[in-house]
Amino acid sequence: MQTVKLGIVGVGTMGAIHAQSVLEGCIPRCQLTAICDPKAERLNLFSAVEGFASVDDLLRLSEIDAVLIATPHYSHTTIGIKALETGRHVLVEKPISVHKSDGERLLAAHHASNQVFAAMFNQRTDPFYLKLRQLVQSGDLGAIRRVSWTITNWFRTEAYYRSSDWRATWAGEGGGVLLNQCPHNLDLFQWIFGMPAQVRAFCHFGRYHDIEVEDDVTAYLEYPDGMTAVFSTSTGEAPGTNRLEVAAERGKVVIENDLFLFTRNEVPMSEFSRTDPGRFSAPQTWEIRIPISGHGPQHNGVLGNFVSAILDGTPLIAPAREGLNSLELANAFLLSTLENRAIKLPIDGALFNQHLQKLIASSTRPKPGVFRTGSDDMHRLTTNKSLSR
Amino acid sequence: MQTVKLGIVGVGTMGAIHAQSVLEGCIPRCQLTAICDPKAERLNLFSAVEGFASVDDLLRLSEIDAVLIATPHYSHTTIGIKALETGRHVLVEKPISVHKSDGERLLAAHHASNQVFAAMFNQRTDPFYLKLRQLVQSGDLGAIRRVSWTITNWFRTEAYYRSSDWRATWAGEGGGVLLNQCPHNLDLFQWIFGMPAQVRAFCHFGRYHDIEVEDDVTAYLEYPDGMTAVFSTSTGEAPGTNRLEVAAERGKVVIENDLFLFTRNEVPMSEFSRTDPGRFSAPQTWEIRIPISGHGPQHNGVLGNFVSAILDGTPLIAPAREGLNSLELANAFLLSTLENRAIKLPIDGALFNQHLQKLIASSTRPKPGVFRTGSDDMHRLTTNKSLSR
């Protein structure tokens, strides 16, 4: 195989961007062969490419090697399973599913070791986070003690939430900021720091918007080694903040406003505390500014890596199975709020799903039949009018 | 009265600093008339001033108008009550007491409206916090939605904790970072933002040091109007952070590293969200840097204000009764951890005291008999060797 023949399912906001990138030649050795969307006017935007209204037809009739899934969240599972079962390589948008049980079903459909299955965690290509991960993994920071990520620059207007009827509903999207905007941050969090032992989260539902799902979250995390963390997010705050602070034995890292600042302790803080005779003394520090420019290749980087993984066996930037962790964190934050208690990880996926089904059942929002969890909704999804992101 | 004749009880670390300030003439119209400390070598440092080993003798024999109490926390209550009962004006170091019930007993001893009773919340004189309070109270920020204060620059060494046997014990100090370092921050918090409706806190006991009390705290607060907040502190982190971030309708304020930054929304964020047709748009902002230099007169400012209140009737910067709020917050954070649940305010002071007594009873640390809560320990305190701060 010299090139990868790609089919894109869902050419709403993100799918259309991906299609355009491939058509413009931004992804070497990748050819856009087919697209699929129930909306004819969207298919018409890409008239040079074979278009299908139904996923079944796409998978049955087109000669694609790989599928990129950019549909509403619930259908990632159903369409992903279907695509994997045809043997195609699959790249799925984040989140890989809406809830842990669906995520596990999706991953279970991936058997073949030579079948590439990746997830669109494009922020893993950002050199700020790559550098932080390197500092953590190399031991340059020493043991990590506390992390605080305030990520409130996901401001969204009411117009945004009104733009699709599936959006920000339990039946249509399965969650709010944790499912739509934060999968990136949650993925980076587990990618850099690993998974916590337990979480206590405080989600607010429709705090800032006329929606039923969470648009404001404060979560407290405890790790097996004692590390603690706070993760705060909101789609209601403007101007918002994106600040990641890491307190470690070897010093403090702050990533904010395109700056990477490392205040390095000459002596690790706990060692200094134990050995220094002063009562009010503190370690000498170096103020280090690590120069980083730009935010990396992002979506095109992940898509190009997917193609290289298929053609050359290049390791994936974001294997789909790792997408289960951000999903588990999002589910755990909601579960903690709904059960009003700390939640130990791994969570009970069935318990979370029970809560989700109750929320869907008691929702007063539009509930198109197609937006149901479970394995039998794939066909209906493919004919629904609301595939837009 | 032309000058205030002051007596200082406890001339350890803070008391000695206050005594020196008065002797050097830093406090107009204030005369250091007497000091009291059980340690003779401390009294000898101030040989120009009448010295007493016992509080009872000081209050009975010296011609002082006012008393400044700078003893270990528990005795603030007992000595404070005794001093108030003699009719003296009283300035008490923070915290006003160790727990809410003691604080209420102390305040109940203050009857006379012309008797001045103040607390040493010196950070209320800091122009950074004065300016923030002004912006909040004037409505310039609009409704406050979220506050985050990371105040981890209270690093203390093991040598600090070993410096006195009463320090960082349940019996001797009654708490850790919340009782010793953070009363300032908790007082500023309530002074600027008011009191929360409930809190959920996660205190870690001896996380960084060989102590039994809390040296690391993460607290989540919810306010009656829906405002949320996170308060994080530690004495184990170096280099530490002191960053106060306020997300309000009219924009965001960040106080950090001697900068006061106000990113002002031209349109309040919720109004913009409701009315703007864009899906990914956000309010236009002004980046405002409010010039502030220095951190104000601090301790001398509060002491001078105490003198002016006595001589001129000047309103107090920090009336002692307001010290109950920071105490209630500190107690509530501990109570939430000990009961492993969210705590509604006002707290049940008796319930907190039950927990504290259990902690004292089960402690394996030195428990000098003098470091007991209750009203009968005053005499013993005045003869104990460990009045040092």
HADDOCK unambig.tbl for C-alpha pairs under 7 A between the chains (distance, minus, plus):
assign (segid A and resid 155 and name CA) (segid B and resid 282 and name CA) 6.98 0.50 0.50
assign (segid A and resid 156 and name CA) (segid B and resid 279 and name CA) 6.43 0.50 0.50
assign (segid A and resid 156 and name CA) (segid B and resid 280 and name CA) 5.91 0.50 0.50
assign (segid A and resid 157 and name CA) (segid B and resid 273 and name CA) 4.20 0.50 0.50
assign (segid A and resid 157 and name CA) (segid B and resid 274 and name CA) 6.58 0.50 0.50
assign (segid A and resid 157 and name CA) (segid B and resid 279 and name CA) 5.65 0.50 0.50
assign (segid A and resid 157 and name CA) (segid B and resid 280 and name CA) 6.92 0.50 0.50
assign (segid A and resid 158 and name CA) (segid B and resid 273 and name CA) 5.54 0.50 0.50
assign (segid A and resid 158 and name CA) (segid B and resid 274 and name CA) 5.49 0.50 0.50
assign (segid A and resid 159 and name CA) (segid B and resid 277 and name CA) 5.70 0.50 0.50
assign (segid A and resid 159 and name CA) (segid B and resid 278 and name CA) 6.30 0.50 0.50
assign (segid A and resid 159 and name CA) (segid B and resid 279 and name CA) 5.29 0.50 0.50
assign (segid A and resid 160 and name CA) (segid B and resid 279 and name CA) 4.05 0.50 0.50
assign (segid A and resid 160 and name CA) (segid B and resid 280 and name CA) 6.93 0.50 0.50
assign (segid A and resid 237 and name CA) (segid B and resid 269 and name CA) 6.60 0.50 0.50
assign (segid A and resid 238 and name CA) (segid B and resid 251 and name CA) 6.67 0.50 0.50
assign (segid A and resid 238 and name CA) (segid B and resid 269 and name CA) 5.66 0.50 0.50
assign (segid A and resid 238 and name CA) (segid B and resid 282 and name CA) 6.72 0.50 0.50
assign (segid A and resid 239 and name CA) (segid B and resid 251 and name CA) 6.49 0.50 0.50
assign (segid A and resid 239 and name CA) (segid B and resid 252 and name CA) 6.83 0.50 0.50
assign (segid A and resid 251 and name CA) (segid B and resid 238 and name CA) 6.67 0.50 0.50
assign (segid A and resid 251 and name CA) (segid B and resid 239 and name CA) 6.50 0.50 0.50
assign (segid A and resid 252 and name CA) (segid B and resid 239 and name CA) 6.84 0.50 0.50
assign (segid A and resid 269 and name CA) (segid B and resid 237 and name CA) 6.61 0.50 0.50
assign (segid A and resid 269 and name CA) (segid B and resid 238 and name CA) 5.68 0.50 0.50
assign (segid A and resid 273 and name CA) (segid B and resid 157 and name CA) 4.19 0.50 0.50
assign (segid A and resid 273 and name CA) (segid B and resid 158 and name CA) 5.54 0.50 0.50
assign (segid A and resid 274 and name CA) (segid B and resid 157 and name CA) 6.57 0.50 0.50
assign (segid A and resid 274 and name CA) (segid B and resid 158 and name CA) 5.49 0.50 0.50
assign (segid A and resid 277 and name CA) (segid B and resid 159 and name CA) 5.72 0.50 0.50
assign (segid A and resid 278 and name CA) (segid B and resid 159 and name CA) 6.33 0.50 0.50
assign (segid A and resid 279 and name CA) (segid B and resid 156 and name CA) 6.44 0.50 0.50
assign (segid A and resid 279 and name CA) (segid B and resid 157 and name CA) 5.65 0.50 0.50
assign (segid A and resid 279 and name CA) (segid B and resid 159 and name CA) 5.31 0.50 0.50
assign (segid A and resid 279 and name CA) (segid B and resid 160 and name CA) 4.06 0.50 0.50
assign (segid A and resid 280 and name CA) (segid B and resid 156 and name CA) 5.92 0.50 0.50
assign (segid A and resid 280 and name CA) (segid B and resid 157 and name CA) 6.92 0.50 0.50
assign (segid A and resid 280 and name CA) (segid B and resid 160 and name CA) 6.93 0.50 0.50
assign (segid A and resid 282 and name CA) (segid B and resid 155 and name CA) 6.98 0.50 0.50
assign (segid A and resid 282 and name CA) (segid B and resid 238 and name CA) 6.74 0.50 0.50
